[in-house]
Amino acid sequence: GGSFIDLAQLEELILSGTPLDSSSLVDIQDILSLVTLEMSGCGLDTTLDSFTSLENLQYLDVSHNQLTDGALNVVEILPNLLSLDASYNLFENLPNGISGATSLEEL
């Protein structure tokens, strides 16, 4: 971990098209100032549970990955999330957390 440690004030992180694994996600969870996070086409196939600390996150793009049911349960505890793009993944059902994401305006 720690590769993003000096980015404590960063509000927008665009990693689309960059191969990411679960250790990369652990580093991202430490950027508490993030408002926008784009991780489209990153080969993600794990849960995003490590993102519970990203309370300022408003825009999350995890489209074009290999996410499955349960991967997005974290969205229900992201209090400021306005927009979620989870299209083109492997979901069989809407993520359970969607119903609890009361601030969500765009899905």
Disulfide bonds with the S-S distance in Angstrom:
none
